[in-house]
Amino acid sequence: MSTSTRRKAVESTTVRGNPILNWIISGEFEKFYTKRVRLAAHASMWLIILILQTILVYANYNESLSACLAFGARNMFSIMFFFYFILYFVVPDLILRGRFIPGIICIAIPFFVNSLFNYITCVFIHNNLTIHDPVTKESIEKIVNEGLFSASLFNRTLKGAWFFATAAAPSMVIKLVLDIIRSTIRRLNIEKDKLDLELDFLKAQLNPHFLFNTLNNIYTLSLKGDQQASGLILHLSSMMRYTLYESDTPQVSLQNEVAFMRNYTELERVRYGKNAEIRFECNDQEINDQQIGPLLMFPFVENAFKHGQSNAAGKCEVLIRIKANGPQVQIEIGNSKNEATIVKREVGGIGQSNSCKRLELLYPGRHTLHIEDTADYYKVILSLTLAN
């Protein structure tokens, strides 16, 4: 069973050959796109639209610059209202909240506002400017004489509705894409922060029961004068140093991660004694300078010991096998079990859930997590492609 790769962490997400999209995704865009920059960008966009609309009117009607500018301003204000009304009210406050019928009804409002802009423009041109084209002049006079609710104005508005919608479309698409990217980044950051908190909790908890038993074992061995006590103290101090000081970075040395799991295994070996067959297999020569997420597999290792139960032969078996070939790493963790283990494991825990989510975030498309669960054995196989 492979875990899904639906989500990607912001810091590990890149798009090859697209530096602009990577700049937006990385979060640098948010730092650049301040309120002042946003206002300047919007003002520049509407100025460009005003110029283009004025040129378009002049090319079609060849009227005076003042008349063309008046018609261009009418078109710009109509597009502007359509843009802001739809994207800043209808979509976020109605459509995205499931209020589809009011949202669809409100889409008609910009077209009535366009009628108002059209009427005001016609009155202004009729009273202050000269129109040379007889057809345009007659149309303006008819609208002015019939008033705001004239049939002529209504027909003219309907004819221009598609034009204003398509004219506003490019700006709306850009705005929607940016909003989606921002929303995705915020969601990923929230999820990453949540996972970081869970990781901190995982490090903080490091199974107090395990620590208590380990200290008891060390105390008992020290009373007997057993030389194993000093070795256990060394293993425990190495683990504590790793969790407190070395695992606070996004990536850690695979060598250190393996050493942490080996230290933990040695402590558990003493705790289980002769009641368990524990194997930790790793060729240290295969471990070079690879980097991996800290404590990524520890919850699975911890659960192997926690849920490991005696098999038919009367022994608890735990296997931890790590293989590495350059960036390719495979980690196999297995433990014997019985029916009592099945009930316990169904409860689950924050550790394994955290690891699965972190795998999806840190290694999207670069990992498989395979779980085999039989009547007497539980095995987890993780295959990772680490960064070169």
N, C-alpha and C positions, 0 to 999 in steps of 0.2 A: 504494500500500500504506500503510494507516494504522497507526500504532503503537497498541497496546492501552492501555487506561487502567484497569488492574486495581488499581493501588496509589495511595494518596494520601498526601502528606506531612502530618504532624501540623499544622504551622503553617499549611497552606493548606486544611485540611478544615473545613468548617462545615456545619451543618444548619439551614436556614432555619426560623425559628419554633420552635426547640427549644433554649432556652438551657441546660437541664439537660444534654442530651446533648452540646452544645458544651463545657460546663464539664468534663465527664468526658473528652472527646476531647482537649481542650487540654492536659491534664496537671495542671490545677489540682486535680482531684479527688484525685490521688495525693498531692499536698502536704497536702491536708486530711485524707485518710483515713489517719491515723497508726495505730500499733499501739494506742495508748490509745483513740482514737476507735473503732477496729474492735471492741475488747473491750466498750466501752460500747454500741455498736450491737447487738452480739450479745446482751448481757445484757438490753437493753431489749426486743429481739425476743422472747426466751424469757419474759420477764415478761408481756408482752402476751398471748402464747400461753397461759400459765398462767391468766391472768385470764379469757380467752375460753373456755377449756376448762372452767373451774370454773363459769362462768355457764351454759354449754351443759348440763353435767351437772345443775345445779340446775333448769334449765328443764324437763328431761325427767323427772327423778326426784323433785324436791322433797324431797331429803334435807337433813340438817343441813349447816351450812357446813363442818364438819370433814370429813365424808364426801365432800362435793362437792369440797373442796380436795384430798383424797387421790386421788380419781379424776382430777381435773384435773392433778395432779402426775404421775400415772402416764402420762396421755396426752402431757403435755409431754416427759417423759423419753424416751418411745417415739419421738416425732417428732424430738427432739434427736439421739438415737442414729442414727436413719435418715438424718437430714440430714448429720451429720458423717462417718458411716461411708461413705455413698455418695459424697459430694462431695470428701472429703479422702483417701479411700483407693481405693475401687473405680474411680472415674472416672479420676483421674490416674495411679494405679499399675498398673491392670489394663487398663481399656477403651482409654485413649489410647495404651497401649503394645502394643496388638494382642492382649492376652491375654483374648479374649472369653469363652471357656468358664469359666475361673476367675472372671471378673467376673460372669457370669450366676449362677454358683453362689453367690457371696458375697452377691448381692442378697437371698438367703433368710435370711441371718444376722440382719438387724434384726428379722425376724418372730419368730425364736426368742428374741431378747433381749426382745422385747415380751411373750412368754409369761412370762419371768422377772419382768419388772416387774409384770405382771398378777398373778402368784402372790404376790409380796411384798406388793403392795397389798391383796390379798384377806386374807392372813394378818394384816396390820396392822389392817385394818378389823374383822375377826372378833374379834381379841383386845382392841381398844381402843375401838371405836366401836359405836354402835347404828344399825342399818338398819331403817327402818320399812316399806319396800316388801317384801312377802312373796316376790315372785318374785326380786328382787335378793338378798334375804337367803338364800334357798334355793340360788341359784346360787353365792354366795360360800362357803357351807358345803360344798357339793359339791366345789368346787375345793380347798378346804383339806383336806378329808378324803381326797380321792383323791391329792393330792400334786402335785408339779411336772409330772410326765409324764402327767397324767390326760387322758382323752379330752375331758372337758368344757372343760378349759383350752385344749386344742389347737383345738377347734371355735370357741371364743370368739376365739382369736387369728386364725384364718382369717377370721372374720366382720369383725374389725376391721382386717385388713391393708389393704384398699382405703381405709378411712378414714384411716389413718396416712399412707399414700402420698400421697393427695390433699391432706391437711393440710400435709404437708411440701413439696408441689409449688411453691407461690408463692415460698417462701424459696429453694428450689433453683433456680428459674428466674432470680431476681434474682442469685444467686451466680454462676450459669453465664454470664449476660449480662455481669456485671462482669468475670469472668475472661476472656471472649472479647475485651472491649474492652481490658483491660490487655495481653493477649497481642498484640493488633493494634498497640497503641501501641508496645510494646516492639519488635515486628518492624519497624515503620515507623521508629522511632528508630535501630535498628541499621542499617537500609538507608540512612537519611539520613546517618548517620555514615560509612558505607562510601563513599557518593557524595561526601561532603565530602572524605574522604581522597583519593579518586580525583581530585577537582577540584584539590586541593593538589598532587598528583603531576603533574597535567596542566599546572598553572602552573609547577611547578618544572622540568619537562622542557623546556617551550617549545622543543622540538626543538633540542638543543645543536648538531646538525649545521647547522641553519639559522643559528643565531647565529654559529657558526664561519665559515660562508661569507659572512655579512653583514659581519663584521669584516674578513675578507680583502678583500671588495669595497671597503669603506671605505678600507682601507690602500692598495690598488692605486690607487684614485681620488685619494687624498691625495698619493701619490707623483707622479702626473701633474699635480697642481695642479687637478684637476677640481672645480668648485664643487658638484657633486652630493654630494660627501663630507659637507659640513656638513648638507645636507638629510637624508641617510641617518642621520647621528648623531642628528638631531632626531627622526626617525621611531622609531628604535630606543629612545631614551631615553623617549619617550612610551609606547611599548609596555611597557617594563620598569616604569615608574611605575604604569601601569594594573594590571599583573599583581601587583605587590608591595603596592600601597597602596589601590587603588580597587576591587578585585574581591573583597574579603573580606566583603562584605555579601550577604545573600540576594538583594537586588535592586539593580541598578545602572541608571543612566540609559541609555536606548537610544541617545542621542546619543554617549555615551562608548564604548558597545559598537561602534557604527558607526565611530567614529574609530579604535578599536583595529584593526578589520578593514581599514580603509582604509590605516593605517600599515603593516600587515603586507603588504598587497597591493603597496604602493609599493616595499617592500624586495624582494619577489619579482620585481617588474617589472624592477628593476635587475639582479637575479641572472640572469633569463632573457634579458634584452636583446632583440635582434631575433628571437630564436628562438620568441617567444611573442606571441600576441595576447591581451592581458589587458584586460578591461573591468570597471570597478567603477561601477555605476549606482545612484545614490541621490539623491533630491531632499531636500536638507537642510531645506527649508521644511516638509516633511511630518513631520519629527522634532521633537516638542515635549518634553513632560515625561513621556513613557511610561517605564515601568520594566520591566526584563527580567532574567532570571537571568544572572549573569556568565559570559562565555566559553561561552555555550550553543551557538553555531554555529561557534565557532573550529575544532573538530576537523574539521568538514566542509570549511571553507575550507582548512585545512592539507592535508587529503587531496586536495583538488582540485589543488593545486600539486604535491603529492608524487607522485600517480598520473597527473597529466596527461601525455599522450604526444602526439607529433606525429600529426596527421591525414594524410589523403591528400594534402593540399596542402603538407605538410612543416612545418606550424606547430602548436605547442601552443596550444590555445584554453582560456581560463579566463574564465568569466562569473560575476560576483557582482552580483545585482540585489536591491535592498531597496525595498519599497513600504510606506507606512504611511498609514492612514486612521483617525485617532483611535486606539482600542485595537486595531484590526485591523492586523496586520503580516504581510507575506508576504516571505519570504527565499528567493531562488532561487540555487542554486550549481551550476554545471556545468563540466565539463571534457571535452576530447577524449580519446580513449583508443585503444589497439590491443590485440591479443591478449596482449601482455606485461603490460598493466595488469590484465587479468582475473585472472591467476594471483596477482599481488601483492595485489589487493583482497580476495581470498578469505581471506587471513590475518586481516584486520581489525585492530582495536586497541582499547585501553582508551578512547581519546578518543571515538569514535563510539558505542560501547556506553554510556559514561557519559552522553553527551548524550541518547540515547534514554531511558535510565532517568530522567534528570532531567526530561525533558519529561513523562513519565508521572506523576512526583511533583509537579512544580510547576504543570502545566497539565492536570489531569485533565478530559477532556471539552471542553477549550478549545484543542486543537491537532490538526493533521493533518500527518503527515510522509509525503510522497509521493516515491517514488524511481523514476526511469526509467533503466533500464540496457540500452542497445542495443550493437550491435557496435562503434560508433565514438564513442559519447557517453554520459556518465554525468551525471545531473542529480538534484539534491535540491531539493524545494520544501517549505518549512515555512510553514504558516499558523498564526498565533497570535492569540488574543484576550487581550490584556494587561489587567491590572486597571485600572479607571478611577481 
